[in-house]
Amino acid sequence: MRLISMTLPLRNRWYPIVRVGQRRARVPVLVTLGVTQTGERRVLDLRLAGAESATAWREVIESRVRRHIGVPALAVIDGTPALVAELRAVGPQLPVQRCTVHKLRNLLAKAPRRLHDELTEDYRRMIHAAAAADVSAARKAFRVKWRRTCADVVTSLDEASDDLFTFLAFPASQ
């Protein structure tokens, strides 16, 4: 089994209520999923963490190394800064793709509700463009339009940088 990607887009952590001693507390559970060449999804790691920190994510990555899971061809993440830092430290050449669904949610949070449909359409036009040149043109148009309409949307888009468009380096089938 060759691991195509380590993916964390849908929910790379959640905060269930657990009993700690005599009290109940919400604690983060870090989740790592993998996708094989055949598209099969596998849970690679589930781990209770005291906090979602660089140390916690480093332990997840080191565990993968100890278990000889292998280096993924791509890491898809939601943008958690601690995870980004650890992935870059372990594999500076590892392609990192920001989850486009999470980024859309971030953008919508920056815009007035009355603009959500328009923002969503412009974003999808950019993300789902047919070729890299089309993505680039749509990205430029998106930035110009939304800088005038709602500058915080563009600031949030720019925060993801080119990691939002890493998918362009991979075949469309992937």
C-alpha positions in Angstrom: 0.0 0.0 0.0 1.5 3.3 -1.1 0.2 6.3 0.8 -0.8 9.1 -1.5 -1.7 11.7 1.0 -1.9 12.4 4.7 -5.1 14.3 4.9 -6.6 16.4 7.7 -9.3 18.4 5.9 -12.6 17.3 7.3 -11.8 17.3 10.9 -8.2 17.1 12.0 -9.2 17.5 15.7 -12.3 17.5 17.7 -12.9 18.3 21.4 -15.0 15.5 23.0 -15.9 15.7 26.7 -13.9 13.1 28.7 -13.5 12.4 32.4 -10.3 13.6 33.8 -10.1 12.5 37.5 -13.4 13.7 39.1 -14.3 16.3 36.5 -15.4 16.4 32.9 -13.3 18.4 30.4 -13.1 19.0 26.7 -9.8 17.8 25.3 -8.5 17.9 21.7 -8.2 14.6 19.8 -5.7 14.9 16.9 -6.7 12.8 13.9 -4.6 11.8 10.9 -6.2 10.1 7.9 -4.5 8.6 4.9 -5.7 8.0 1.4 -4.1 5.2 -0.7 -3.6 5.2 -4.5 -6.9 3.3 -4.9 -8.7 6.0 -2.9 -9.2 4.0 0.2 -9.2 6.0 3.4 -7.3 4.8 6.5 -7.2 6.2 10.0 -3.4 6.5 10.7 -3.5 8.1 14.2 -5.9 9.2 16.9 -4.4 10.8 19.9 -5.6 12.7 22.9 -3.6 15.9 23.3 -3.5 18.4 26.2 -3.5 21.1 23.6 -3.2 21.5 19.9 0.4 22.5 19.9 3.6 22.1 17.8 4.7 19.5 20.4 1.5 17.5 20.0 1.7 17.5 16.2 5.4 16.7 16.4 4.5 13.5 18.4 1.9 12.6 15.7 4.5 12.9 12.9 7.2 11.1 14.9 4.8 8.3 15.6 4.2 7.9 11.8 8.0 7.7 11.3 8.4 5.1 14.1 5.6 3.0 12.6 7.2 3.2 9.1 4.0 4.6 7.5 6.1 6.5 5.0 6.2 10.0 3.7 3.0 11.0 2.0 3.0 12.5 -1.5 0.8 15.4 -0.2 -0.4 16.7 3.1 -3.9 18.3 3.1 -4.5 20.4 6.2 -6.9 23.0 7.6 -4.1 25.5 8.2 -3.4 24.9 11.9 -0.1 26.9 12.3 1.5 24.4 14.7 0.9 21.6 12.1 2.2 23.6 9.2 5.4 24.4 11.2 5.9 20.7 12.1 5.3 19.5 8.5 7.8 22.0 7.2 10.4 21.1 9.8 10.1 17.3 9.0 9.8 17.5 5.3 10.6 20.9 3.8 9.8 19.5 0.3 6.5 17.9 1.3 3.7 19.6 -0.7 1.1 21.0 1.6 -2.4 21.7 0.4 -4.7 23.9 2.4 -8.2 22.5 2.6 -10.3 24.5 0.2 -13.5 23.8 2.2 -12.0 25.2 5.4 -10.7 28.2 3.6 -14.1 29.0 2.1 -15.6 28.8 5.6 -12.9 31.3 6.8 -13.7 33.6 3.9 -17.4 33.5 4.6 -16.8 34.4 8.2 -15.2 37.6 7.0 -18.0 38.7 4.7 -21.6 39.9 5.4 -24.2 37.2 5.1 -25.8 39.0 2.1 -22.6 38.4 0.1 -22.1 34.7 0.9 -23.6 33.3 -2.3 -21.6 35.6 -4.5 -18.4 35.0 -2.5 -19.0 31.2 -2.7 -19.5 31.4 -6.5 -16.4 33.5 -7.1 -14.3 31.2 -4.8 -15.5 28.0 -6.5 -14.9 29.6 -9.9 -11.3 30.2 -8.8 -10.7 26.8 -7.2 -12.4 24.7 -9.9 -10.9 26.5 -12.9 -9.8 24.1 -15.7 -6.1 25.0 -15.9 -3.4 26.7 -13.9 -3.6 29.8 -16.0 -7.4 30.0 -15.5 -6.9 29.6 -11.7 -4.3 32.4 -11.7 -6.6 34.7 -13.7 -9.6 33.9 -11.5 -7.5 34.4 -8.4 -6.4 37.8 -9.6 -10.0 38.8 -10.4 -11.1 37.5 -7.0 -8.5 39.6 -5.2 -9.4 42.8 -7.1 -13.2 42.4 -6.7 -13.2 41.4 -3.0 -10.5 43.9 -1.9 -13.0 46.6 -2.9 -16.0 44.8 -1.5 -14.6 43.2 1.7 -10.9 43.6 2.3 -10.8 41.1 5.2 -11.8 38.3 2.7 -8.6 39.0 0.6 -6.5 39.2 3.8 -7.8 35.7 4.7 -7.2 34.4 1.2 -3.7 35.7 1.2 -3.0 34.1 4.6 -3.2 30.7 2.8 -0.8 31.8 0.2 0.1 29.4 -2.6 -0.7 26.5 -0.2 -4.3 26.9 -1.3 -3.3 26.0 -4.9 -0.8 23.2 -4.4 -3.2 20.9 -6.2 -2.2 22.5 -9.5 1.1 20.6 -9.4 -0.8 17.2 -9.4 -2.7 15.5 -12.1 -6.4 16.3 -12.3 -7.3 12.7 -11.4 -5.7 13.2 -8.0 
